[in-house]
Amino acid sequence: MTATPYATFHDLKDASVFITGGGSGIGAALTEGFLAQGAQVAFVQRSDASGFVAEMEEKHGRAPLFIPCDITDLGALKSAMEQAAAAHGPVTVLVNNAANDSRHGLQDYDEEAWNRSLNINLRPHFFTAQQAAPGMKAAGGGAIINFSSVSYMMGNAGYPAYVTAKAGITGLTRGLARELGPDNIRVNALMPGWVLTQRQMDLWATPEGLKAHLEQQCLPEHLVEQDIIDGTLFLASKTSRMMTGQALVIDGGVVVTG
């Protein structure tokens, strides 16, 4: 993985950052992006990320704090955030990135699968904010970045539970921005388009599908993990200090928010 920062956000140096799903795909790019700014990064992931941590330590001279965690276990998630705060100080930047976009239909999906999808794709965003907010308030403010998706804005078929969760994230973001604003805590949603991570390439990116999607973009180039980093850093930084309750789209120009 190679991350090339296009901007430096000086106020992120030494910031205590917590990222869900921060050891692979977009999450790994985010972890590296914050490390490159000098932030203190902790992340959770269910799968082993020790190789990635070693790579980051060799490249940046310090390692992110990897805490193995299944984010559907709220007790474990709370404990992980407490560990991160103990190591780096109160979390002042929270990035809710982890998600699972496995495809499914309407008729072949049962209650258990539905609940599990929302327990991965929506529920953690509420409870991580709940856990982080008191520390952010005590620190004088903070930033929460909730990863949503343009999938629901496009009306995509093939994963209705995921689309539901991503729509819910933008509603949650708006509500939390209003509730936490008096404590100088900003809450924004980031809306990636189709980012061609290795998972996407392995599972769903057919030549026909890639061609059709590219034709919907204004910019005729597929998105990669790097394209999401700087938008996230912007939302985390005081550069965007008067921006909250918003949905920032990075999709090459497929959808509009206004």
Secondary structure, DSSP 8 states (H G I E B T S, - for coil): -----S---GGGTT-EEEEETTTSHHHHHHHHHHHHTT-EEEEEESS--HHHHHHHHHHHSS--EEEE--TT-HHHHHHHHHHHHHHHSS--EEEE---------STT--HHHHHHHHHHHTHHHHHHHHHHHHHHHHHT-EEEEEE--THHHHT--S-HHHHHHHHHHHHHHHHHHHHHGGGTEEEEEEEE--B--HHHHHHT--HHHHHHHHHH-SS-S-B-THHHHHHHHHHHSGGGTT--S-EEEESSSS----
